[in-house]
Every structure is written in structure tokens, then in C-alpha cells.
Amino acid sequence: MQIRDEDQVATAITELLPGESVKIRGVRKEYEIQVMELIPTGHKIALRDIAHNEEILKYGEVIGAATTAIPAGHHVHMHNCFGLKARRFSGPSKPGESQDA
């Protein structure tokens, strides 16, 4: 499920298996994408290629930044995404930044 049309990720409402073609339901459009790796239920799938250090949108808001390039159809999670939403007021705002004590 894609929340906003500008989102680069969608949330899997069931487990997605490599090789499957899944229907993405956005606000105004519906299309299919090829699943490239296992996406657990509740996790995110890249809807398009996401560049290294590119901010990632979900809910129409920045939720993180890619720590590596993420091709379309791949799992977007802690292994390739630095979360920013929870750090808005409590920590670094960009990958690689340190927080002063």
C-alpha cells in the first residue's frame, strides 16, 4: 500500500516473495512492480530506484535516507535506510552526522 503518490516506498500488507509481481495501490493510481527480494509483512518495498543518501518519502514526509543505493523492488529497512523521523528532535539529522554530548 502506497500512502501518497510522491512516496518512494510502499508497505507490504502480506509477505512478498522474490519474483512475484505485486499490485501497488496508491491514492490515485494502481500499478504493478516486480519483487526482487523477500519483503516481510509490514515492511517497505522500494517503488523506484533510490540513490545513496537520497531522502526517502513515506506518508509524503521524509522518514529516512538511503545508506546505499536501493533498486526498485528491494526491501527498504534498517540495513539500507537511516531513519530520520524519530530523530527529528533527538539526534543527528543526516547519515554520518555525530551528535554533540
CYANA upper distance limits for C-alpha pairs under 8 A (distance plus 0.5 A):
  1 MET  CA     10 ALA  CA      5.65
  1 MET  CA     11 THR  CA      5.66
  1 MET  CA     12 ALA  CA      6.93
  1 MET  CA     13 ILE  CA      7.41
  1 MET  CA     24 ILE  CA      6.41
  1 MET  CA     25 ARG  CA      5.81
  1 MET  CA     26 GLY  CA      6.94
  2 GLN  CA      7 ASP  CA      7.36
  2 GLN  CA      9 VAL  CA      7.29
  2 GLN  CA     10 ALA  CA      4.90
  2 GLN  CA     11 THR  CA      7.06
  2 GLN  CA     24 ILE  CA      7.12
  2 GLN  CA     25 ARG  CA      6.34
  2 GLN  CA     26 GLY  CA      5.11
  2 GLN  CA     27 VAL  CA      7.76
  2 GLN  CA     58 LYS  CA      8.47
  3 ILE  CA      7 ASP  CA      7.48
  3 ILE  CA     10 ALA  CA      7.66
  3 ILE  CA     26 GLY  CA      6.60
  3 ILE  CA     27 VAL  CA      7.15
  3 ILE  CA     58 LYS  CA      7.32
  3 ILE  CA     59 TYR  CA      5.94
  3 ILE  CA     60 GLY  CA      8.06
  4 ARG  CA     26 GLY  CA      6.88
  4 ARG  CA     27 VAL  CA      6.48
  4 ARG  CA     58 LYS  CA      7.68
  4 ARG  CA     59 TYR  CA      6.30
  4 ARG  CA     60 GLY  CA      6.17
  5 ASP  CA     26 GLY  CA      6.57
  5 ASP  CA     27 VAL  CA      6.66
  5 ASP  CA     28 ARG  CA      7.75
  5 ASP  CA     29 LYS  CA      8.38
  5 ASP  CA     60 GLY  CA      8.39
  6 GLU  CA     57 LEU  CA      7.71
  6 GLU  CA     60 GLY  CA      6.74
  7 ASP  CA     56 ILE  CA      8.09
  7 ASP  CA     57 LEU  CA      5.28
  7 ASP  CA     58 LYS  CA      5.40
  7 ASP  CA     59 TYR  CA      7.24
  7 ASP  CA     60 GLY  CA      6.30
  8 GLN  CA     46 ALA  CA      6.51
  8 GLN  CA     47 LEU  CA      5.81
  8 GLN  CA     48 ARG  CA      6.70
  8 GLN  CA     50 ILE  CA      8.13
  8 GLN  CA     56 ILE  CA      6.87
  8 GLN  CA     57 LEU  CA      6.16
  8 GLN  CA     58 LYS  CA      7.33
  9 VAL  CA     44 LYS  CA      6.40
  9 VAL  CA     45 ILE  CA      5.89
  9 VAL  CA     46 ALA  CA      5.11
  9 VAL  CA     47 LEU  CA      5.73
  9 VAL  CA     48 ARG  CA      8.31
  9 VAL  CA     56 ILE  CA      8.09
  9 VAL  CA     57 LEU  CA      7.44
  9 VAL  CA     58 LYS  CA      6.74
  9 VAL  CA     76 VAL  CA      8.23
 10 ALA  CA     24 ILE  CA      8.01
 10 ALA  CA     44 LYS  CA      5.88
 10 ALA  CA     45 ILE  CA      5.97
 10 ALA  CA     46 ALA  CA      7.33
 10 ALA  CA     47 LEU  CA      7.29
 10 ALA  CA     58 LYS  CA      8.03
 11 THR  CA     41 THR  CA      8.34
 11 THR  CA     42 GLY  CA      6.24
 11 THR  CA     43 HIS  CA      6.02
 11 THR  CA     44 LYS  CA      5.01
 11 THR  CA     45 ILE  CA      6.93
 12 ALA  CA     16 LEU  CA      7.46
 12 ALA  CA     39 ILE  CA      7.48
 12 ALA  CA     40 PRO  CA      7.54
 12 ALA  CA     41 THR  CA      5.74
 12 ALA  CA     42 GLY  CA      5.70
 12 ALA  CA     43 HIS  CA      6.19
 12 ALA  CA     44 LYS  CA      6.60
 12 ALA  CA     45 ILE  CA      7.52
 13 ILE  CA     41 THR  CA      6.00
 13 ILE  CA     42 GLY  CA      6.36
 14 THR  CA     40 PRO  CA      7.67
 14 THR  CA     41 THR  CA      5.13
 14 THR  CA     42 GLY  CA      7.77
 15 GLU  CA     38 LEU  CA      7.93
 15 GLU  CA     39 ILE  CA      6.33
 15 GLU  CA     40 PRO  CA      5.17
 15 GLU  CA     41 THR  CA      4.99
 16 LEU  CA     20 GLU  CA      7.59
 16 LEU  CA     22 VAL  CA      8.47
 16 LEU  CA     35 VAL  CA      7.37
 16 LEU  CA     37 GLU  CA      8.40
 16 LEU  CA     38 LEU  CA      6.23
 16 LEU  CA     39 ILE  CA      5.46
 16 LEU  CA     40 PRO  CA      6.94
 16 LEU  CA     41 THR  CA      7.88
 17 LEU  CA     35 VAL  CA      6.99
 17 LEU  CA     36 MET  CA      8.23
 17 LEU  CA     37 GLU  CA      6.85
 17 LEU  CA     38 LEU  CA      5.35
 17 LEU  CA     39 ILE  CA      7.15
 18 PRO  CA     34 GLN  CA      8.42
 18 PRO  CA     35 VAL  CA      5.53
 18 PRO  CA     36 MET  CA      5.25
 18 PRO  CA     37 GLU  CA      4.96
 18 PRO  CA     38 LEU  CA      6.07
 19 GLY  CA     34 GLN  CA      6.90
 19 GLY  CA     35 VAL  CA      5.99
 19 GLY  CA     36 MET  CA      6.55
 19 GLY  CA     37 GLU  CA      8.22
 20 GLU  CA     34 GLN  CA      6.43
 20 GLU  CA     35 VAL  CA      5.87
 20 GLU  CA     36 MET  CA      8.45
 21 SER  CA     32 GLU  CA      6.76
 21 SER  CA     33 ILE  CA      6.06
 21 SER  CA     34 GLN  CA      4.97
 21 SER  CA     35 VAL  CA      6.55
 22 VAL  CA     32 GLU  CA      5.79
 22 VAL  CA     33 ILE  CA      6.02
 22 VAL  CA     34 GLN  CA      6.93
 22 VAL  CA     35 VAL  CA      7.58
 23 LYS  CA     30 GLU  CA      7.30
 23 LYS  CA     31 TYR  CA      6.06
 23 LYS  CA     32 GLU  CA      4.82
 23 LYS  CA     33 ILE  CA      7.09
 24 ILE  CA     30 GLU  CA      6.05
 24 ILE  CA     31 TYR  CA      5.81
 24 ILE  CA     32 GLU  CA      6.18
 24 ILE  CA     33 ILE  CA      7.59
 25 ARG  CA     29 LYS  CA      6.96
 25 ARG  CA     30 GLU  CA      5.19
 25 ARG  CA     31 TYR  CA      7.40
 26 GLY  CA     30 GLU  CA      6.38
 33 ILE  CA     47 LEU  CA      7.70
 33 ILE  CA     73 GLY  CA      7.11
 34 GLN  CA     73 GLY  CA      6.23
 35 VAL  CA     73 GLY  CA      5.12
 35 VAL  CA     74 HIS  CA      7.16
 36 MET  CA     72 ALA  CA      8.40
 36 MET  CA     73 GLY  CA      5.51
 36 MET  CA     74 HIS  CA      5.90
 37 GLU  CA     73 GLY  CA      7.72
 37 GLU  CA     74 HIS  CA      6.18
 37 GLU  CA     75 HIS  CA      7.09
 38 LEU  CA     74 HIS  CA      8.44
 38 LEU  CA     75 HIS  CA      7.53
 39 ILE  CA     43 HIS  CA      6.71
 39 ILE  CA     44 LYS  CA      7.57
 39 ILE  CA     45 ILE  CA      7.28
 39 ILE  CA     74 HIS  CA      8.14
 39 ILE  CA     75 HIS  CA      6.08
 43 HIS  CA     75 HIS  CA      7.93
 43 HIS  CA     76 VAL  CA      7.81
 43 HIS  CA     77 HIS  CA      7.67
 44 LYS  CA     75 HIS  CA      6.49
 44 LYS  CA     76 VAL  CA      5.70
 44 LYS  CA     77 HIS  CA      7.33
 45 ILE  CA     72 ALA  CA      8.11
 45 ILE  CA     73 GLY  CA      6.31
 45 ILE  CA     74 HIS  CA      6.05
 45 ILE  CA     75 HIS  CA      5.36
 45 ILE  CA     76 VAL  CA      6.10
 46 ALA  CA     50 ILE  CA      7.85
 46 ALA  CA     70 ILE  CA      7.59
 46 ALA  CA     71 PRO  CA      7.35
 46 ALA  CA     72 ALA  CA      5.35
 46 ALA  CA     73 GLY  CA      5.74
 46 ALA  CA     74 HIS  CA      6.03
 46 ALA  CA     75 HIS  CA      7.01
 46 ALA  CA     76 VAL  CA      6.74
 47 LEU  CA     72 ALA  CA      5.69
 47 LEU  CA     73 GLY  CA      6.65
 48 ARG  CA     71 PRO  CA      7.11
 48 ARG  CA     72 ALA  CA      4.72
 48 ARG  CA     73 GLY  CA      7.78
 49 ASP  CA     69 ALA  CA      7.99
 49 ASP  CA     70 ILE  CA      6.31
 49 ASP  CA     71 PRO  CA      4.80
 49 ASP  CA     72 ALA  CA      5.09
 50 ILE  CA     54 GLU  CA      6.96
 50 ILE  CA     56 ILE  CA      8.22
 50 ILE  CA     66 ALA  CA      7.62
 50 ILE  CA     69 ALA  CA      6.30
 50 ILE  CA     70 ILE  CA      5.52
 50 ILE  CA     71 PRO  CA      6.70
 50 ILE  CA     72 ALA  CA      7.86
 51 ALA  CA     66 ALA  CA      7.33
 51 ALA  CA     68 THR  CA      7.55
 51 ALA  CA     69 ALA  CA      5.11
 51 ALA  CA     70 ILE  CA      6.97
 52 HIS  CA     65 ALA  CA      8.33
 52 HIS  CA     66 ALA  CA      5.69
 52 HIS  CA     67 THR  CA      6.16
 52 HIS  CA     68 THR  CA      4.89
 52 HIS  CA     69 ALA  CA      4.81
 52 HIS  CA     70 ILE  CA      7.86
 53 ASN  CA     65 ALA  CA      5.89
 53 ASN  CA     66 ALA  CA      5.30
 53 ASN  CA     67 THR  CA      6.21
 53 ASN  CA     68 THR  CA      7.38
 53 ASN  CA     69 ALA  CA      8.36
 53 ASN  CA     95 PRO  CA      8.01
 54 GLU  CA     65 ALA  CA      5.89
 54 GLU  CA     66 ALA  CA      6.07
 55 GLU  CA     62 VAL  CA      6.67
 55 GLU  CA     63 ILE  CA      8.04
 55 GLU  CA     64 GLY  CA      6.23
 55 GLU  CA     65 ALA  CA      4.72
 55 GLU  CA     66 ALA  CA      7.03
 56 ILE  CA     62 VAL  CA      5.98
 56 ILE  CA     63 ILE  CA      6.37
 56 ILE  CA     64 GLY  CA      5.73
 56 ILE  CA     65 ALA  CA      5.92
 56 ILE  CA     66 ALA  CA      7.42
 57 LEU  CA     61 GLU  CA      5.63
 57 LEU  CA     62 VAL  CA      5.03
 57 LEU  CA     63 ILE  CA      6.37
 57 LEU  CA     64 GLY  CA      7.95
 58 LYS  CA     62 VAL  CA      6.98
 58 LYS  CA     63 ILE  CA      6.79
 62 VAL  CA     84 LEU  CA      7.73
 62 VAL  CA     85 LYS  CA      7.46
 63 ILE  CA     83 GLY  CA      6.38
 63 ILE  CA     84 LEU  CA      5.79
 63 ILE  CA     85 LYS  CA      5.32
 64 GLY  CA     81 CYS  CA      6.63
 64 GLY  CA     82 PHE  CA      5.75
 64 GLY  CA     83 GLY  CA      4.62
 64 GLY  CA     84 LEU  CA      4.97
 64 GLY  CA     85 LYS  CA      7.11
 65 ALA  CA     81 CYS  CA      6.00
 65 ALA  CA     82 PHE  CA      5.74
 65 ALA  CA     83 GLY  CA      7.12
 65 ALA  CA     84 LEU  CA      7.69
 65 ALA  CA     94 LYS  CA      7.97
 65 ALA  CA     95 PRO  CA      7.63
 66 ALA  CA     70 ILE  CA      7.68
 66 ALA  CA     80 ASN  CA      6.27
 66 ALA  CA     81 CYS  CA      4.98
 66 ALA  CA     82 PHE  CA      6.78
 67 THR  CA     80 ASN  CA      5.54
 67 THR  CA     81 CYS  CA      5.80
 67 THR  CA     82 PHE  CA      6.78
 67 THR  CA     95 PRO  CA      7.77
 68 THR  CA     80 ASN  CA      6.25
 68 THR  CA     81 CYS  CA      8.14
 69 ALA  CA     80 ASN  CA      8.46
 70 ILE  CA     74 HIS  CA      7.07
 70 ILE  CA     76 VAL  CA      7.94
 70 ILE  CA     80 ASN  CA      7.89
 76 VAL  CA     80 ASN  CA      6.82
 76 VAL  CA     81 CYS  CA      6.98
 77 HIS  CA     81 CYS  CA      6.06
 78 MET  CA     82 PHE  CA      6.96
 78 MET  CA     83 GLY  CA      8.02
 82 PHE  CA     95 PRO  CA      6.89
 83 GLY  CA     87 ARG  CA      7.87
 84 LEU  CA     88 ARG  CA      6.68
 84 LEU  CA     93 SER  CA      6.72
 84 LEU  CA     94 LYS  CA      7.89
 86 ALA  CA     90 SER  CA      8.07
 87 ARG  CA     91 GLY  CA      5.44
 87 ARG  CA     92 PRO  CA      7.04
 87 ARG  CA     93 SER  CA      7.08
 88 ARG  CA     92 PRO  CA      8.36
 88 ARG  CA     93 SER  CA      7.03
 91 GLY  CA     99 GLN  CA      6.47
 92 PRO  CA     97 GLU  CA      6.04
 92 PRO  CA     98 SER  CA      6.53
 92 PRO  CA     99 GLN  CA      6.11
 93 SER  CA     97 GLU  CA      7.59
